[in-house]
């Protein structure tokens, strides 16, 4: 009998990925299409929704080339959080997609009422990344698109409407809007009032395991995919990355460290942080994920590499850090060069180097930069621990997971061993697994733990951890904690 296959589509910020997996999680084939972000005046960051749709179709079409499609069981969707598109009554976009990094609504944050109450009800911090704040901004300015809109959707909803004709939003994407009441399991009336929209403008909240309608006429033919392959709604990329890493039970944390980063743990109850340093998002109606995202992951290293005009490869750049002992001989770096989300939630936060001396050179800056990124994740981890407890196990994925020196620093800072995922397609594998669960091929989300083998375990050094504990005290002082 031929091996069965499953598709995971992952619509991120920088690319749309289509991945074909065996049912054991091993990758058969992968295709990636780059996505363009338009950086506009007023700190706006937008994408053309039609172009994102086209690139996602192109990635899936390329994935299907040469594949025996009768072997494919199902497919599922993963997508980045916090995008916002205004649509007309037919679901056609009348605006670009405002993405998570769009800070154009910053000036309107101060006028949002009931901040603490809305956070307590939704678990989503009040921040320019969220559709709630973006909508409030458009309401205040009475923009043309806000007045004309008959609906508001995310990029994933927009694509699913175009492909299948379904108007659905999964629990995690709904939760990430900042307008979903965690405890009541429905759209929050007070948040909608602040946003200036009615519930009829939003899609029906559904389980990620919801089977979608068959492809619309012509769409399957354009992509070159069989209409008989069932697709499932899926969820947000962060939640699915945890699932794809097998970090599905309370006490199992996943760290994503790519261009940006996050640390997350699943929970059975919708706990919300009184200090408002973390998020709590729904995954299913009775399943939640607690964590905190950072704007400052690999993008900080790329920034420093550009500033230094370093001509070597990214690996050669990070390897400079190995010349310097833990603590970077006193140099400390606050990595908020791209503003920051957790734990400070300040889009205007800035980065800085401290305690520089004549003896410090290029390698010190690189070491301090890597340590600063790690300290920031550790800081976020403290906030998550306050709600969900210290993790018994940490798994890591993302581009920075390929840097041995960074993962070693991270393990030493946390004082815990770090398990590296064998695949860097955690979110896509999570989306594929959701479709397997939805189709009845597997019996639970938890079963994925049997199909997420560890590639390598990076052990922490106790002496280095003690050193970093002292350095972290100084880091906290410099960040005002």
N, C-alpha and C positions, 0 to 999 in steps of 0.2 A: 504494500500500500504506500502511495506517495505521501511525503510529508505535507501536512497542512500549514497554511501560511496566514498571517494576519497583518493588517496595515495600521500604522500609526501616523497621523498627520499632525505636525507641530508647527503652528503659525506663530512665529516669534516676532521680535522687533527688527532684527537684522536679516532674517531669512525665513522662508517657508520650507519646511523639511517634510519629505515623504519617505517613510522607512518601512521596509518589508521584513517582518520577523518570522522565524519559526515559532511554534507555540512554546518552545522552551526559553524564548527571549533572545536567542542568537540572531544576529542580523544577516539577512540574505542579500539585501540591496538597499542603498540609500541614495536619495537625490536631494539637492539643496538649491534653491533659487534665492538670490539676494533680493532684499527689499530696500527701497529707498525711503529715507526720512527727510522731510523738508523742514529745515530749521528757519523759522520766520521771525519777524520782528516781534518784540514783546515776549520773548522767551517761549514762543510757541513751537511745538514739534508735532508735525502732522504727517499722515500717509494718505495716498490716494486709494480709497477702498476698492475701486475697480481694478487698479493695478495689483493690489494684494490678492484679490480674487483670481486674476489672470495668472499671476505667478504661482499660486497654489495649485491651480489646474495644470499648469505646465509641469510642476514638480511631480504631481500624481501621474500625469500622462507619461512622463519619462520613466517613472517607476514601473509602469505597466508594460513597457516595451520588452518583448521576449519572455514574459512571464506566463505560465500556464494558469489562467485565471480560475479554472475549476478547482484549484487547490486552495484558493483564498476563502477563508471562513467569514471574515468580517473586517470592519475598519472603524476607527474611532478618532475623535478630534481633541487636540490640545491647542490652547492659544494663550497669548499674553493677556494679562489683566488690564483693566482700567481704560480701555479704548472707548470712544464715544463718537457715534455718527448720528446725525439728524436725518430722518427718512420721511418720505411722503406716504400717502395712504396705500401706495402699491409696494412699499418697501424699498423704493429707489432712493439712493443717497442724494441728499441736497447739500451735503457738506463733505469736507475731508474728514478723515478719522483723526480725532485728537487722541494721541497715545499717552502712555503712562508718564513719559518724561516731559509732557507739555505743561509748562508752568505759567501759561498765559493768564490763568485765573488767580494768580497770587494776590493781586491787588484787592480782590473781593473777599479774601478769607476773613478779614477783620469784621465784616458785616454779617457773618453767619451766626444766627442765634442758636441757643441751646446746644452749644458744641459738646459739652460734657454729657448731656442727656442723649444726644444722638449717637455719640461714641458708645455709651453704655448699652444702647439698644441695638446697634449695628455691629459693634466690634471693629469698625473701620476708622482709623485715624482721620481727622479733618486735615486734608492736605490737597494741594493743587492737582495731584495725580488722579484723584477720584472723580468719577462722573458727577457725584453730588455737588462738589465744589465747582466744577466746570459749568454745570447747568445753572447753579446759583449766579455765577458770573454772567452768563448769557441772559438770564432773567433780568438782572440789574441793568444791563446795557440795552435790553430789548433789541437784541440783534435780529436781523432779518430772518436768519435761518431758524432761530428760536421761535419766532412768531409763525413761521410757515410750517414747522415740523408737526407731523402727525404721529411720529414715533421716534424713540431713541434706542439705538442698539449698539452692541459691540461688533468688532470685526468678525468674530466667530459667528454671531447671529446673522450678520449680513451675508456671509458666505453660505451658511446653511439655508437661509431663505432663498438665495439665488440657485442653489443646487437642488434642493429638495422641496422647496415651497413651505417648509415648516417654520413657524414663528415661536421658537422656544428658547429659553435661557436656562442653563444648569444652575444648581444651587451655588456653586463656588463663584461663577461669573456674576450672579445676582448679588451675592454677598460683597464682592469686590467693588460694587458700585457705590457702597456707602448708604444704600437706601433699602436694605433688606433687614428685617427684624429677626435676629437670631433666635430669640426665645419663643416668639409667636409663629415663626416659620412663614412669614408673608412680607409683602412690601410694607414698609413703615410709613404710616400716614404723616407723621411729623417731618420726616426726611423728605418726603415727596412735596410737602408744603414749602420747605426751604428751597427745594430744587425748582419749584414752580411748574410741576407737571402732574398729570393725573395717572392713575394706575393703568388706564386704558392705553397709554402710550408705551407701556412696557410689555414685554412678552411673558408668557406663562412660565413660571418657575417649575423645573422638572428634574428628575433624577438623571445623572450622567449616563445611566444605563438605558435611557429611553431610545428605542429603535426609531430611526428616522424614516420618513416616507421614501419610496423609490425615487431615483434620480428624475428630475424634470426631463421632459422630452427634449432631446438634442444635447443635453449636458453630458450624459454618459457617452454618447457617440463622439462628442468633441474631445473628451478626455481619453477615450479608448478603453473604457472600463465596462465590465459586464453590469447590466442593470440588476442582476440577481444578487450581487454582493451587498449584504446589509451593512449600513453604517449606523453608528450610535453617537449620541449627543456629546459625550465626553465632558471635559472640565477645563479648568485653568491650568496653565503649565506648572505653577508652583506646587499645587496639590498633587498633580500627576507625576511630578519629579520625585516626590516622596514615595508615592505608590510604586513607581518604576524602580526605585532603589530598594524597595522592600521595607522602608521605614514607615510601617503602617500601624504599629501598635504604640500606645503611650509608653514613653521611655526610650523610643528609638528616634533619634534626631537625624535630619538630613541637612547638610550644608551644600548649597548651590553657590559656586563661585566662578562666574564667567565674566562678562563685561561688568555686570552688577553682581549682586549676591543676596543670599538670604539664609536664615536658619529656621527650621520648622519642625514641629512635632504634632502628631495627631492626638486628638482628645475625644472623649465620649460626651463631654458636656460643653456648652458654650461659655466657658470662663472668659471674662473680660478683665484686662489689666487696669487696676485703679489708677496707676501712674500714667496710663495712656502711651506707653512706650512700644507696644506691640499691636499686632492685629489678631483678630479671631475671625476666621472665615468658615462658612459652612462648606461641607463636601457633599454629604447626603443630608437628609432632614435631621438625622440623629447622629451625624458624624461631623467633626470639626477639626480645623487645623489652626494651631497657634504659632506665631512666629514674628519675624521682623525682617524687612528687606533693607538693603543698603544700595545706594547709587554707586558706591565706590569699590569696585572689584578690579578686574583686569584693565578697565579704562584708565585707572590711575597709573598703572605701570606703563601703558602706552603713552600717556601724557608725559611722564618723566623721561621715557626713552626719547621722545620727540624733543623735549626741552634740552636734553643733553646731546642731541645730534648723534646718538649712538648708532653706528652703521651696521653693527652685527645683528644676528637674529634675536628674537625674543628670548630664546633659551639661553643664548650667550649673555644676554643682558641680566637675566635673573641669576645666572650662575656666578656673577660677580659677588653676590651676597655671601657666597660660601667662603670668601676670603676674610670675612669679618665675624667675630664671635657674637653670640646672642647678646642683645642689648645695644648693638651698633656703636659700641664705645661712647655711649651717652647720647647719641643723636635720637631724637624722638620725632615722629611724624604723625600729625593729625590728618587723616586722609580725606577730609570733606571737600575736596577740590571741585566736586560736581554737585554741590549742595548735599543734603542728606535727608533720608527718610528715618528709619529706626536707628538709634533710639531717641534722637533729638528732634526729628520731624521738623526740620528747618530747611526749606528749599534755598535759603540764602546763606547757609553755613559755608565757611571757607576752610581751606586746608592750610597747614603751616609746618615748617621744620623748626625744631627747638634744640638749644644747647650745642650750637655749631662752634667748632674751633678750627684753627689752622691745620691741625693734624687730620682733619676729615676730608676724604676724597670721594670719588665717584662710587666706589663700592659701598661706602658707608650710607650714602643716600639710597642706594638700591636696597640694602639690608633694612634700613629704617622704613622705607616705603612698604616692603613686604610685611614687616612687623606691624606697621600701622594698620594695614588692611586686616591683619589677623586680630589685632587688639579690638578693632571696631566690631568684627564678628563675635568676638568673645564678650564684648560689652552687650551686644544684642542678646547673646546667649544667656547672660545673667538675667535679663528681663524676662526671657522665656521661661527660665528655670523657676523664677518667682511664682509662676502660675502652674507649670506642669512638672516641676521637679527636675533634678539633675538627670540628664540622659544616661542610660546604661550603655548605649551604643551610638556611635556617630558614623554615618556614611557620607561620602562627599562625591559630588559630580560637578561638571563644568570644566571650562578651559583651563582654569588655574589648577585643577586636579592633576593636570599633566606635568606641572612643575614640582619636581621632587623637593626642591629646597623650600618652596612655599608650604607644601603639605607638612613637611617636617616642622617648620616654624609653627604652623597652626596646631599640630599635635602637642608641641611643647607648651604653647600658650594655654591651650585648654587643659593640659595635663591628662589627656586621654588618647588612647590609640584611635586612629582614624582608618576606617575601611574604605577602600577605593572601589567604586562600581566598575564592573568589567566593561560596561558600555557607556558612552557619553550621550546616549539617546534615551535618558531616563523618562522624560516627559512623553516622548512618542511611545515608549514601551508601556507606560502607564495608560495612555489612551487606547492602545491596542488591547491591553488587559481588560479595561472597562468594557470593550466590545465583546471580548470573550465571555465575561461575566454576564453581560446583557443577553448574549445569544444562548446562554445555558451550557457553554462548553466547559466552564469552571464554576465552582460552587460558592466562591466568596472572594472578596478583595484580598483577604489575608493569605490565601493560597499562593499569591505571587512571591512570597518570601522563599518558596522552594525554587523559584526561577530567577533569582537575582544573585548569582554567584559573585563572591568578592574577588576582585582582581589581585589585590595586595593589601596588606595591613601595615600601616606606618606606625611604628611604636614611638611613644613619647619618652623623653629623657627627663628623669626626676630633677636632676640638678639644673637643667635648662628651665624647667617649669618654675623652680624656686626663683631663678633669676628674673624670669618674666613676671612673676607675681609682684616683685618689687618695682619693675619698670611700669607695670600696669597701674600701680598706685599713682605714679607721676602722670600717666596718661589720663586717668580720671580727673586729676586736679586741673590739668590743662583744658579738658573739655567741660570744666565747670561742674563736675559731679561731686 
